[in-house]
Amino acid sequence: MRMKCEVLLAALALALTGTACAQLQAPRYAHTATVLEDGSVLALGGLGPYDAFMLGTERSEDGATWEYGPRNHRARAFHTATALPDGTLLVTGGFVLPYSTSRTAELLVGGRFIFLPHKMAVPRELHTATLLENGRVLIAGGFIGGRRSVANCELYDPQRRAFDVTAPLMEDRFGHAATLLADGRVLITGGSQFPEECTLASAEVFDPATERFTAAGEMLADRSRHAASLLDDGRVLLTGGNSIELGTQLASTELYDPRTGQFAPGPEMAEPRMDHTATKLPDGRVLITGGFNGVGEPHTVASCEVFDPVRDAFMPAEPLPFPVHEHRATLLPDGRVLVSGGMIVRDGKRAAVTETVVIAP
């Protein structure tokens, strides 16, 4: 589904401007978009028209043009892609054909993908992958499609290119958020459980020194498919998500302070949203884009707003030129934000999109 691309974000209070619009080579959502060592962005996998699996990658050097990139070995969606300090890209798990969840992982090395012979301990999609300060990657939780959520966690060792099982989560969960804190620990918040079909308000923290999880209190609302952003002052901003308990998407936000271990209410966003993006800008603000809102007639939103941590307040911004959720917003090396792909739900219909836009704060 192609839409006319217009100039994005004329200046408001936030002085955000859109500088470039482009088309992906193929429509895709639930993909990844990762900055590589050379500064280019690699879009990988996802689902396309009629939920078809998208095998392969696309690469952009500036967000203005896209070209096909190296071909990965397995089409996957709801996976993770983590750029490592050694210049490789680790791709783990995901939803794969024949409609199952994968234990496999691939590594982009020197411009080509290789399958890692060492698989993860369990299949997982909608999990998290967090690069730790010691260079390892914490793979946490996830969903085994149609069966159950998992508590299993493992650590990827880039030296051995292997996974090692570590302590499990205190609660099994998928669709959660994982945030690397300023002290090197990892905050895990919310998520969903299956087959219980509930969303969680609980949080826990992983300490790389002990390789153990400890309780980190309760959020003020249960939320899944939300976003979490580390602020410059060390706090974590949690935005939106879906709450099964409330039966709706959330406009509420919370602020977690690791010094006190407490969650405090944050300002309300302009509208409820889940499967949106939250990107911390170089000046410390956080850009919120798009999302899905099921309140009233279910629909995808184009609205954007920016959180100002100095005032703990949201400021409005001009909307995207197209509504989108399950998209990706990638911070480029020059401080601009590349929004790519995603899905549109409107008038009871849904479609993957090819549109991308570069936002220049």
Phi and psi in degrees as a GROMACS rama.xvg file:
@    title "Ramachandran Plot"
@    xaxis  label "Phi"
@    yaxis  label "Psi"
@TYPE xy
-107.133  139.106  ARG-2
-125.09  151.152  MET-3
-62.6637  131.112  LYS-4
-97.1607  125.419  CYS-5
-113.315  166.696  GLU-6
-64.8854  134.09  VAL-7
-104.753  139.448  LEU-8
63.6584  68.0254  LEU-9
-64.2321  154.735  ALA-10
-63.0054  132.818  ALA-11
-119.599  -146.742  LEU-12
-60.6706  -23.3438  ALA-13
-97.6073  -9.70545  LEU-14
52.4458  45.6571  ALA-15
-91.3645  136.617  LEU-16
-130.954  143.78  THR-17
-94.1658  131.171  GLY-18
-111.533  -18.336  THR-19
-155.993  142.019  ALA-20
-124.602  142.55  CYS-21
-151.196  175.079  ALA-22
-119.641  134.124  GLN-23
-63.4126  158.298  LEU-24
-67.1632  -27.2766  GLN-25
-144.148  142.666  ALA-26
-65.8185  142.276  PRO-27
-161.145  146.44  ARG-28
-138.507  167.508  TYR-29
57.0567  30.8266  ALA-30
-97.0591  -174.117  HIS-31
-122.261  153.706  THR-32
-140.713  109.713  ALA-33
-125.958  137.781  THR-34
-77.3927  126.099  VAL-35
-90.5884  176.64  LEU-36
-59.3917  -32.7474  GLU-37
-85.4961  3.43628  ASP-38
92.2389  -8.25369  GLY-39
-79.4359  164.34  SER-40
-110.396  132.732  VAL-41
-112.561  116.997  LEU-42
-92.9026  130.171  ALA-43
-133.871  132.07  LEU-44
66.8141  -149.236  GLY-45
98.2479  -174.518  GLY-46
-115.837  148.4  LEU-47
-122.18  -147.308  GLY-48
-55.8069  135.777  PRO-49
57.3638  27.5234  TYR-50
61.8745  28.6771  ASP-51
-71.1986  144.177  ALA-52
-73.5217  136.327  PHE-53
-103.575  103.082  MET-54
-85.7858  137.484  LEU-55
109.871  177.768  GLY-56
-132.069  164.81  THR-57
-132.755  148.692  GLU-58
-129.136  139.181  ARG-59
-132.9  133.855  SER-60
-88.8382  -24.1391  GLU-61
-137.9  -0.0712296  ASP-62
83.9898  -12.5237  GLY-63
-86.9052  -29.3915  ALA-64
-136.471  150.537  THR-65
-126.159  142.336  TRP-66
-136.055  156.033  GLU-67
-63.6572  138.412  TYR-68
-107.245  -166.707  GLY-69
-60.9719  144.965  PRO-70
-86.9235  122.557  ARG-71
-80.141  170.973  ASN-72
-87.3379  -25.4215  HIS-73
-138.229  130.689  ARG-74
-68.4238  131.12  ALA-75
-151.674  151.482  ARG-76
-135.664  160.271  ALA-77
56.2971  34.3832  PHE-78
-98.6478  -173.374  HIS-79
-124.985  154.661  THR-80
-139.595  119.576  ALA-81
-123.291  120.506  THR-82
-77.4204  127.467  ALA-83
-102.986  157.003  LEU-84
-59.5328  -24.0199  PRO-85
-83.6657  5.83691  ASP-86
91.3524  -3.52067  GLY-87
-87.7196  166.428  THR-88
-124.353  120.454  LEU-89
-95.5872  123.375  LEU-90
-115.3  125.295  VAL-91
-127.479  140.478  THR-92
57.6414  -151.418  GLY-93
111.673  174.154  GLY-94
-85.6722  124.777  PHE-95
-135.593  167.82  VAL-96
-77.1822  146.991  LEU-97
-86.6606  81.4261  PRO-98
54.0793  59.4602  TYR-99
-142.826  177.71  SER-100
-107.18  140.21  THR-101
-103.313  146.989  SER-102
-97.6057  -6.56322  ARG-103
-78.8838  160.429  THR-104
-140.792  150.207  ALA-105
-126.751  157.65  GLU-106
-132.422  126.524  LEU-107
-85.2814  115.535  LEU-108
-130.537  119.708  VAL-109
56.7993  35.9521  GLY-110
88.6295  4.0537  GLY-111
-140.332  153.494  ARG-112
-91.9418  139.184  PHE-113
-123.902  144.279  ILE-114
-76.2684  133.869  PHE-115
-79.0839  126.148  LEU-116
-67.0202  -24.6949  PRO-117
-90.8905  111.593  HIS-118
-85.8714  163.643  LYS-119
-67.9521  162.561  MET-120
-68.8844  -33.6136  ALA-121
-136.5  155.318  VAL-122
-68.0993  150.181  PRO-123
-161.062  141.171  ARG-124
-136.315  163.142  GLU-125
53.0945  36.2912  LEU-126
-98.4956  -175.039  HIS-127
-124.526  153.106  THR-128
-134.945  117.696  ALA-129
-121.349  122.01  THR-130
-74.2164  120.424  LEU-131
-87.4054  165.307  LEU-132
-65.6687  -23.2962  GLU-133
-86.5151  4.82854  ASN-134
92.3149  -12.687  GLY-135
-81.2296  168.209  ARG-136
-122.064  125.264  VAL-137
-87.1839  117.019  LEU-138
-101.062  117.863  ILE-139
-127.681  131.952  ALA-140
62.997  -154.184  GLY-141
126.324  -173.263  GLY-142
-132.549  131.591  PHE-143
-97.0203  105.587  ILE-144
-42.7875  123.202  GLY-145
73.9085  1.1944  GLY-146
-119.467  -62.6607  ARG-147
-167.267  158.65  ARG-148
-83.4637  157.773  SER-149
-124.065  151.167  VAL-150
-102.328  -13.1152  ALA-151
-56.8521  139.632  ASN-152
-133.467  153.059  CYS-153
-146.861  163.382  GLU-154
-116.854  126.999  LEU-155
-87.5593  127.475  TYR-156
-101.419  110.821  ASP-157
-68.8415  -22.2234  PRO-158
-69.8165  -43.4057  GLN-159
-95.1953  -10.7086  ARG-160
52.1527  51.1592  ARG-161
-143.622  159.437  ALA-162
-106.14  137.941  PHE-163
-122.155  127.725  ASP-164
-65.5165  135.021  VAL-165
-121.365  -173.084  THR-166
-59.6188  143.646  ALA-167
-77.6226  163.712  PRO-168
-60.4937  154.982  LEU-169
-70.4223  -27.9516  MET-170
-135.088  135.175  GLU-171
-65.3253  143.323  ASP-172
-165.476  152.376  ARG-173
-141.569  162.426  PHE-174
67.2209  21.0074  GLY-175
-87.1361  -179.337  HIS-176
-121.244  145.207  ALA-177
-126.122  126.628  ALA-178
-126.538  124.498  THR-179
-75.184  117.068  LEU-180
-79.716  166.57  LEU-181
-62.7777  -26.6787  ALA-182
-90.3985  6.87786  ASP-183
93.4772  -9.21751  GLY-184
-79.7417  170.65  ARG-185
-123.378  124.118  VAL-186
-93.0267  124.461  LEU-187
-107.341  125.671  ILE-188
-128.682  138.158  THR-189
59.7266  -148.845  GLY-190
108.13  -177.376  GLY-191
-120.756  158.744  SER-192
-122.048  144.377  GLN-193
-141.019  136.077  PHE-194
-88.0378  7.1986  PRO-195
-63.2963  -24.2547  GLU-196
54.1886  56.3425  GLU-197
-134.518  157.318  CYS-198
-105.449  153.786  THR-199
-107.783  146.465  LEU-200
-104.524  -5.19754  ALA-201
-76.9616  157.478  SER-202
-138.183  154.042  ALA-203
-147.876  160.877  GLU-204
-125.418  132.657  VAL-205
-97.3547  129.095  PHE-206
-106.288  113.018  ASP-207
-61.9512  -23.3658  PRO-208
-69.6221  -36.8818  ALA-209
-104.982  -13.8008  THR-210
54.5379  44.4677  GLU-211
-134.813  154.048  ARG-212
-100.921  141.359  PHE-213
-129.916  154.224  THR-214
-63.7425  142.442  ALA-215
-124.12  27.4997  ALA-216
86.137  -170.264  GLY-217
-117.588  136.431  GLU-218
-70.1516  167.026  MET-219
-78.3575  -15.3849  LEU-220
-145.784  147.843  ALA-221
-74.2979  137.482  ASP-222
-154.033  141.963  ARG-223
-137.151  155.644  SER-224
56.5307  36.6263  ARG-225
-95.3274  -174.681  HIS-226
-125.657  149.101  ALA-227
-134.737  134.158  ALA-228
-133.693  130.471  SER-229
-78.775  124.078  LEU-230
-88.8771  163.724  LEU-231
-64.3726  -25.7572  ASP-232
-86.6  6.25022  ASP-233
95.2624  -12.6181  GLY-234
-76.1199  165.26  ARG-235
-119.646  126.475  VAL-236
-94.2673  122.174  LEU-237
-108.054  129.616  LEU-238
-128.233  134.521  THR-239
59.6655  -147.36  GLY-240
108.452  -176.748  GLY-241
-112.201  137.616  ASN-242
-119.796  114.445  SER-243
-70.1445  -35.6385  ILE-244
-60.4847  -42.3739  GLU-245
-87.4594  -14.4735  LEU-246
69.5495  33.9439  GLY-247
-161.245  167.332  THR-248
-80.5902  160.598  GLN-249
-113.099  140.234  LEU-250
-98.6156  -9.50576  ALA-251
-73.0852  156.628  SER-252
-133.656  162.897  THR-253
-138.834  157.135  GLU-254
-123.898  120.367  LEU-255
-99.4295  128.907  TYR-256
-108.746  109.399  ASP-257
-66.2472  -17.3491  PRO-258
-72.4177  -33.094  ARG-259
-105.206  -17.015  THR-260
70.4263  24.2482  GLY-261
-117.57  148.841  GLN-262
-99.9616  134.048  PHE-263
-124.176  149.121  ALA-264
-65.1493  138.604  PRO-265
-105.785  179.166  GLY-266
-70.2236  152.503  PRO-267
-72.9175  142.801  GLU-268
-77.1816  169.539  MET-269
-65.9616  -30.278  ALA-270
-154.702  159.041  GLU-271
-63.6443  148.343  PRO-272
-162.99  143.659  ARG-273
-132.827  166.1  MET-274
52.0442  35.5752  ASP-275
-95.7437  -173.768  HIS-276
-123.914  152.877  THR-277
-135.168  115.001  ALA-278
-120.334  121.195  THR-279
-76.1828  126.22  LYS-280
-85.7196  162.59  LEU-281
-58.0863  -26.8115  PRO-282
-87.8003  5.93151  ASP-283
96.9129  -13.3948  GLY-284
-74.2327  166.298  ARG-285
-123.933  122.683  VAL-286
-92.3035  123.518  LEU-287
-104.223  127.967  ILE-288
-129.845  138.884  THR-289
59.0789  -155.024  GLY-290
124.78  175.776  GLY-291
-112.846  136.686  PHE-292
-128.426  113.51  ASN-293
-93.611  3.61468  GLY-294
-71.1686  127.037  VAL-295
73.9504  -132.713  GLY-296
-75.9436  118.267  GLU-297
-55.1669  131.012  PRO-298
-157.114  157.765  HIS-299
-88.7397  144.255  THR-300
-109.955  152.89  VAL-301
-105.875  -5.56506  ALA-302
-66.8358  150.832  SER-303
-132.878  152.889  CYS-304
-153.17  163.145  GLU-305
-127.42  132.327  VAL-306
-89.7008  128.026  PHE-307
-102.975  108.054  ASP-308
-70.2668  -16.4355  PRO-309
-70.5615  -41.1962  VAL-310
-102.058  -4.12819  ARG-311
49.6306  53.7458  ASP-312
-145.249  151.815  ALA-313
-93.8121  141.313  PHE-314
-116.059  142.084  MET-315
-72.7448  154.951  PRO-316
-139.246  157.182  ALA-317
-60.3133  144.772  GLU-318
-71.3965  163.559  PRO-319
-61.4993  156.276  LEU-320
-73.3903  -3.40056  PRO-321
-149.82  139.461  PHE-322
-71.7991  144.807  PRO-323
-161.24  143.634  VAL-324
-140.461  170.326  HIS-325
54.9817  30.8448  GLU-326
-95.638  -173.906  HIS-327
-130.92  142.347  ARG-328
-124.935  113.012  ALA-329
-113.104  126.143  THR-330
-76.4586  118.727  LEU-331
-81.0818  159.395  LEU-332
-57.6707  -26.9023  PRO-333
-88.6674  6.85329  ASP-334
94.0106  -6.40819  GLY-335
-80.7201  166.02  ARG-336
-119.935  125.325  VAL-337
-99.6858  115.164  LEU-338
-97.8815  125.165  VAL-339
-134.517  138.979  SER-340
60.2578  -157.203  GLY-341
118.458  -166.717  GLY-342
-131.114  149.638  MET-343
-118.629  129.972  ILE-344
-116.234  122.662  VAL-345
-158.374  133.746  ARG-346
55.1223  37.6761  ASP-347
76.4457  4.28623  GLY-348
-115.041  156.271  LYS-349
-136.523  147.836  ARG-350
-157.594  145.219  ALA-351
-79.7729  151.025  ALA-352
-121.541  159.216  VAL-353
-102.898  -9.89469  THR-354
-64.5416  143.422  GLU-355
-136.6  158.458  THR-356
-151.608  146.015  VAL-357
-105.808  125.412  VAL-358
-103.046  127.735  ILE-359
-110.52  105.862  ALA-360
